[in-house]
Amino acid sequence: MIYKFKSKASGDLVMLAPQGDRLLRLLGREPAASGIIEAGAMPAAIAALEAAIAAAERDGEPPEEAAARDETPVLLRQRLWPVIEMLRRAQAADAPIVWGV
């Protein structure tokens, strides 16, 4: 499955299922094929993602599996930055973010 997050306030954001599922769980939601984040919920969503980034950095990111395979890992900060920017723009425009619709 592929998640395509859309908002009138920004461009679309596409994520593969594992990363999209993780994003939704970080936001306190169960992964679902469709959904919405209302503008009023965006400050809490931004705070949750920033807290997850801080925790990942505090806990010693990058993952050991990527280092063992000599791969350059994608850090949680890098993965979530576009989402946080989308949330900020959508909040400023009072526009929801939807996926699967």
FIKOLZA-1660 file (N, C-alpha, C; in steps of 0.1 Angstrom, whole numbers, plus 5000, padded with zeros to 4 digits):
% residues 101
   i   px   py   pz ch aa at
   1 5008 4988 5000  A  M  N
   1 5000 5000 5000  A  M CA
   1 5009 5012 5000  A  M  C
   2 5004 5023 4994  A  I  N
   2 5011 5036 4994  A  I CA
   2 5001 5046 5000  A  I  C
   3 5007 5054 5008  A  Y  N
   3 4999 5065 5014  A  Y CA
   3 5002 5078 5005  A  Y  C
   4 4991 5085 5002  A  K  N
   4 4993 5098 4995  A  K CA
   4 4985 5108 5003  A  K  C
   5 4993 5116 5011  A  F  N
   5 4988 5126 5019  A  F CA
   5 4985 5139 5011  A  F  C
   6 4973 5145 5011  A  K  N
   6 4970 5156 5003  A  K CA
   6 4964 5168 5011  A  K  C
   7 4967 5180 5007  A  S  N
   7 4962 5192 5013  A  S CA
   7 4962 5203 5003  A  S  C
   8 4952 5211 5004  A  K  N
   8 4951 5223 4995  A  K CA
   8 4962 5233 4998  A  K  C
   9 4968 5232 5010  A  A  N
   9 4979 5241 5014  A  A CA
   9 4993 5237 5010  A  A  C
  10 4994 5225 5004  A  S  N
  10 5008 5221 5000  A  S CA
  10 5007 5210 4989  A  S  C
  11 5018 5206 4985  A  G  N
  11 5019 5196 4975  A  G CA
  11 5016 5182 4982  A  G  C
  12 5014 5172 4974  A  D  N
  12 5011 5159 4979  A  D CA
  12 5024 5153 4985  A  D  C
  13 5022 5144 4994  A  L  N
  13 5033 5137 5001  A  L CA
  13 5030 5122 5000  A  L  C
  14 5039 5114 4994  A  V  N
  14 5037 5100 4992  A  V CA
  14 5047 5092 5001  A  V  C
  15 5042 5082 5008  A  M  N
  15 5050 5073 5016  A  M CA
  15 5046 5059 5014  A  M  C
  16 5056 5050 5015  A  L  N
  16 5053 5036 5014  A  L CA
  16 5046 5031 5027  A  L  C
  17 5040 5020 5027  A  A  N
  17 5032 5015 5038  A  A CA
  17 5040 5015 5051  A  A  C
  18 5052 5009 5052  A  P  N
  18 5058 5009 5065  A  P CA
  18 5061 5023 5072  A  P  C
  19 5065 5032 5063  A  Q  N
  19 5068 5046 5068  A  Q CA
  19 5054 5053 5071  A  Q  C
  20 5044 5051 5063  A  G  N
  20 5031 5057 5066  A  G CA
  20 5025 5052 5078  A  G  C
  21 5026 5038 5080  A  D  N
  21 5021 5032 5092  A  D CA
  21 5027 5038 5104  A  D  C
  22 5041 5039 5104  A  R  N
  22 5048 5044 5115  A  R CA
  22 5044 5059 5118  A  R  C
  23 5043 5067 5108  A  L  N
  23 5038 5081 5109  A  L CA
  23 5025 5081 5117  A  L  C
  24 5015 5073 5112  A  L  N
  24 5002 5074 5118  A  L CA
  24 5003 5069 5133  A  L  C
  25 5011 5059 5136  A  R  N
  25 5012 5055 5150  A  R CA
  25 5018 5065 5158  A  R  C
  26 5028 5073 5153  A  L  N
  26 5034 5084 5160  A  L CA
  26 5024 5095 5163  A  L  C
  27 5014 5096 5155  A  L  N
  27 5003 5106 5157  A  L CA
  27 4992 5100 5166  A  L  C
  28 4994 5088 5171  A  G  N
  28 4984 5082 5179  A  G CA
  28 4972 5076 5172  A  G  C
  29 4974 5073 5159  A  R  N
  29 4963 5067 5151  A  R CA
  29 4967 5053 5147  A  R  C
  30 4957 5045 5144  A  E  N
  30 4959 5032 5138  A  E CA
  30 4961 5034 5123  A  E  C
  31 4970 5027 5117  A  P  N
  31 4971 5028 5102  A  P CA
  31 4958 5025 5096  A  P  C
  32 4954 5033 5086  A  A  N
  32 4941 5031 5079  A  A CA
  32 4943 5035 5064  A  A  C
  33 4935 5029 5056  A  A  N
  33 4936 5033 5042  A  A CA
  33 4932 5047 5038  A  A  C
  34 4924 5053 5047  A  S  N
  34 4920 5067 5045  A  S CA
  34 4918 5074 5058  A  S  C
  35 4919 5087 5058  A  G  N
  35 4917 5094 5070  A  G CA
  35 4919 5109 5068  A  G  C
  36 4918 5116 5079  A  I  N
  36 4919 5131 5078  A  I CA
  36 4926 5136 5091  A  I  C
  37 4933 5146 5090  A  I  N
  37 4939 5154 5101  A  I CA
  37 4933 5168 5100  A  I  C
  38 4924 5172 5109  A  E  N
  38 4918 5185 5109  A  E CA
  38 4928 5195 5113  A  E  C
  39 4926 5208 5109  A  A  N
  39 4935 5219 5113  A  A CA
  39 4937 5220 5128  A  A  C
  40 4926 5218 5135  A  G  N
  40 4927 5219 5150  A  G CA
  40 4936 5209 5157  A  G  C
  41 4938 5198 5150  A  A  N
  41 4946 5187 5156  A  A CA
  41 4961 5189 5152  A  A  C
  42 4964 5198 5143  A  M  N
  42 4978 5199 5138  A  M CA
  42 4988 5203 5148  A  M  C
  43 4985 5213 5158  A  P  N
  43 4996 5216 5168  A  P CA
  43 5000 5204 5176  A  P  C
  44 4990 5195 5180  A  A  N
  44 4993 5183 5187  A  A CA
  44 5001 5173 5178  A  A  C
  45 4998 5172 5166  A  A  N
  45 5005 5163 5156  A  A CA
  45 5019 5168 5154  A  A  C
  46 5021 5181 5153  A  I  N
  46 5035 5186 5151  A  I CA
  46 5043 5183 5164  A  I  C
  47 5037 5186 5175  A  A  N
  47 5044 5183 5188  A  A CA
  47 5047 5168 5190  A  A  C
  48 5038 5159 5186  A  A  N
  48 5041 5145 5187  A  A CA
  48 5052 5141 5178  A  A  C
  49 5053 5146 5166  A  L  N
  49 5064 5142 5157  A  L CA
  49 5077 5148 5161  A  L  C
  50 5077 5160 5166  A  E  N
  50 5089 5166 5171  A  E CA
  50 5094 5159 5183  A  E  C
  51 5085 5154 5192  A  A  N
  51 5089 5146 5204  A  A CA
  51 5095 5132 5199  A  A  C
  52 5089 5126 5189  A  A  N
  52 5095 5114 5184  A  A CA
  52 5108 5115 5178  A  A  C
  53 5111 5126 5171  A  I  N
  53 5124 5129 5166  A  I CA
  53 5134 5131 5177  A  I  C
  54 5130 5139 5187  A  A  N
  54 5139 5141 5199  A  A CA
  54 5143 5128 5206  A  A  C
  55 5133 5119 5207  A  A  N
  55 5135 5106 5214  A  A CA
  55 5144 5097 5205  A  A  C
  56 5142 5097 5192  A  A  N
  56 5150 5089 5183  A  A CA
  56 5165 5093 5184  A  A  C
  57 5167 5106 5184  A  E  N
  57 5181 5112 5185  A  E CA
  57 5187 5109 5198  A  E  C
  58 5179 5110 5209  A  R  N
  58 5184 5107 5222  A  R CA
  58 5187 5092 5224  A  R  C
  59 5180 5084 5217  A  D  N
  59 5182 5069 5218  A  D CA
  59 5192 5064 5209  A  D  C
  60 5199 5073 5202  A  G  N
  60 5210 5068 5194  A  G CA
  60 5207 5064 5180  A  G  C
  61 5199 5071 5173  A  E  N
  61 5197 5068 5159  A  E CA
  61 5210 5070 5152  A  E  C
  62 5214 5064 5141  A  P  N
  62 5206 5056 5132  A  P CA
  62 5205 5041 5136  A  P  C
  63 5196 5034 5130  A  P  N
  63 5194 5020 5134  A  P CA
  63 5207 5012 5131  A  P  C
  64 5210 5002 5140  A  E  N
  64 5222 4994 5138  A  E CA
  64 5221 4985 5125  A  E  C
  65 5209 4981 5121  A  E  N
  65 5207 4973 5110  A  E CA
  65 5213 4979 5097  A  E  C
  66 5210 4992 5095  A  A  N
  66 5215 4999 5084  A  A CA
  66 5230 5000 5084  A  A  C
  67 5236 5003 5096  A  A  N
  67 5250 5004 5097  A  A CA
  67 5257 4991 5094  A  A  C
  68 5251 4980 5098  A  A  N
  68 5256 4967 5096  A  A CA
  68 5256 4963 5081  A  A  C
  69 5247 4968 5073  A  R  N
  69 5247 4966 5059  A  R CA
  69 5254 4976 5051  A  R  C
  70 5261 4985 5057  A  D  N
  70 5269 4996 5051  A  D CA
  70 5260 5005 5043  A  D  C
  71 5248 5007 5048  A  E  N
  71 5238 5016 5041  A  E CA
  71 5237 5029 5049  A  E  C
  72 5234 5040 5042  A  T  N
  72 5232 5052 5048  A  T CA
  72 5217 5053 5052  A  T  C
  73 5214 5053 5065  A  P  N
  73 5200 5052 5069  A  P CA
  73 5193 5066 5067  A  P  C
  74 5180 5065 5066  A  V  N
  74 5172 5077 5066  A  V CA
  74 5168 5080 5080  A  V  C
  75 5172 5091 5086  A  L  N
  75 5169 5094 5100  A  L CA
  75 5155 5098 5101  A  L  C
  76 5149 5096 5113  A  L  N
  76 5135 5099 5115  A  L CA
  76 5133 5114 5112  A  L  C
  77 5143 5122 5116  A  R  N
  77 5142 5137 5113  A  R CA
  77 5140 5140 5099  A  R  C
  78 5148 5133 5090  A  Q  N
  78 5147 5134 5076  A  Q CA
  78 5134 5130 5070  A  Q  C
  79 5129 5119 5076  A  R  N
  79 5117 5113 5071  A  R CA
  79 5105 5121 5075  A  R  C
  80 5105 5127 5086  A  L  N
  80 5093 5135 5091  A  L CA
  80 5093 5149 5088  A  L  C
  81 5105 5155 5084  A  W  N
  81 5105 5169 5080  A  W CA
  81 5095 5173 5070  A  W  C
  82 5093 5166 5059  A  P  N
  82 5082 5170 5050  A  P CA
  82 5068 5170 5056  A  P  C
  83 5066 5160 5064  A  V  N
  83 5053 5159 5071  A  V CA
  83 5050 5171 5080  A  V  C
  84 5060 5174 5088  A  I  N
  84 5059 5186 5097  A  I CA
  84 5057 5199 5089  A  I  C
  85 5064 5200 5078  A  E  N
  85 5062 5212 5070  A  E CA
  85 5048 5212 5064  A  E  C
  86 5043 5201 5059  A  M  N
  86 5029 5200 5054  A  M CA
  86 5019 5204 5065  A  M  C
  87 5021 5198 5077  A  L  N
  87 5012 5202 5088  A  L CA
  87 5012 5217 5091  A  L  C
  88 5024 5223 5091  A  R  N
  88 5025 5237 5094  A  R CA
  88 5018 5245 5083  A  R  C
  89 5020 5242 5071  A  R  N
  89 5013 5249 5060  A  R CA
  89 4998 5247 5060  A  R  C
  90 4994 5235 5063  A  A  N
  90 4979 5232 5063  A  A CA
  90 4973 5239 5075  A  A  C
  91 4980 5240 5086  A  Q  N
  91 4975 5247 5098  A  Q CA
  91 4973 5262 5095  A  Q  C
  92 4984 5267 5089  A  A  N
  92 4983 5282 5086  A  A CA
  92 4972 5285 5076  A  A  C
  93 4969 5276 5067  A  A  N
  93 4958 5278 5058  A  A CA
  93 4944 5273 5063  A  A  C
  94 4944 5267 5075  A  D  N
  94 4932 5262 5081  A  D CA
  94 4926 5251 5071  A  D  C
  95 4935 5243 5066  A  A  N
  95 4931 5232 5056  A  A CA
  95 4934 5218 5062  A  A  C
  96 4926 5209 5060  A  P  N
  96 4928 5195 5065  A  P CA
  96 4939 5188 5056  A  P  C
  97 4944 5178 5061  A  I  N
  97 4952 5168 5054  A  I CA
  97 4945 5155 5053  A  I  C
  98 4943 5150 5041  A  V  N
  98 4936 5137 5039  A  V CA
  98 4945 5127 5032  A  V  C
  99 4941 5115 5033  A  W  N
  99 4947 5104 5025  A  W CA
  99 4937 5094 5022  A  W  C
 100 4939 5087 5011  A  G  N
 100 4930 5076 5007  A  G CA
 100 4917 5080 5002  A  G  C
 101 4915 5093 4998  A  V  N
 101 4902 5098 4993  A  V CA
 101 4904 5103 4979  A  V  C
% end
